[in-house]
Amino acid sequence: MDGVAPRRAPMPRGPLSGRRTPLRRALAMLCGAGNRLLDHLPGSHWLHRRIHRRLEFTALDLPLRPGAIGLDGLRIAFISDVHAGSFLGVDDLTRLFERVQATAPDLVLFGGDLINTREREILLFERPLQVLRPRYGMFAVPGNHDHFFGPDIGLWRAFLERCGVRVLDNAGVRIAHGGGSLWLCGVDDLTEGAPDLARALHGRREQEPAILLSHHPDFFFEAAAVDVDLQLSGHTHGGQIRLGGVAPIHHSRFGYERGWFVANGCKLYVGRGVGVTVLPLRIDAAPEIPIVTVRNPVPAAAPRMRSGAAVPAAMLAAPDADQSAHPAPLP
């Protein structure tokens, strides 16, 4: 689709969320070294296993726009923020992906931050990826941690594609299902990469449903302006540690912390992710793998939902449906 992206997503700011300077990159590597030290402590792995016993497979429905055909029942597993190498090894990943495969997904989408602080951590995925056998394939976008050592993620990309995962780095692909099609696309990370939505949407047909992968949820500021049906994001870990319902560390300028958000008729779902960074702890932010089921639009003859009527049960099933609000204005 030509002429997209009339506005640009603003760059996140702050000591933890903005683009890394050389000094901040050095500090991040120091924090990564501390993280790896904790990884050698037996108690850390025990804590992380307790976290994964609370992993939630959140069932979500995505109703398509009027006029869309086919695609009904297409099942998508969205896996983000694995952070392999920090308290997660090959056996842990294999068990995790076995649980994902048991949900019978048609697509498996990786939302970035597969690794934590070392390039070689991507090698941990070789055996676990063999467990996944979705009908229409596996796709991924990079996150800020995948860019940890700089913008060149060629080895990261080459490894995943050798293992059968197609990297949608400012690119898209058409998925056909049930007599219909959707445009599945992805962009580079907002803070560490160079996201290009126009390139990602190039090739999309007029009025074709589109699902966008973006590691950083703030890219929704841009995606919602060009009629993307759904953006799937991670990055925030749902706060990872929440005290009194509030996360001390914020990663979104718009408050896109977890759950559903809507703008211009477009939807964003921010998953809480699978892994952790720095500490093997999650408080009031259980790990999550959303399972999205695509639904055909309600026929025109069906009665419309009255103002104030209950929202669809699938949205209520999302643990963070209270955040289904319009985005906050720019600060």
Protein Blocks (a to p, Z undefined) as FASTA:
>chain_A
ZZiakbccdddedjklmccdfklmmmmmmmmmmmmmmmmpmklmmmmmmmmmmpccdddd
ddddehiaghiopacdddehklgoihpafklmmmmmmmmmmnopabdcdebjkbmkbmkl
mmmmmmmmmmpccfkbpcddddfklmmnojblklmmmmmmmnopacdehiaddddeehia
cdddddddfklmccdfklmmgopaghiacddddfblklmmmmmmnopabdcdehknnnop
agehiafbacbfnlpagccddeehiacdddebjbdehiacdehiacddddddddddddfk
lccddehiacdfklmmpmklmmmccddddZZ
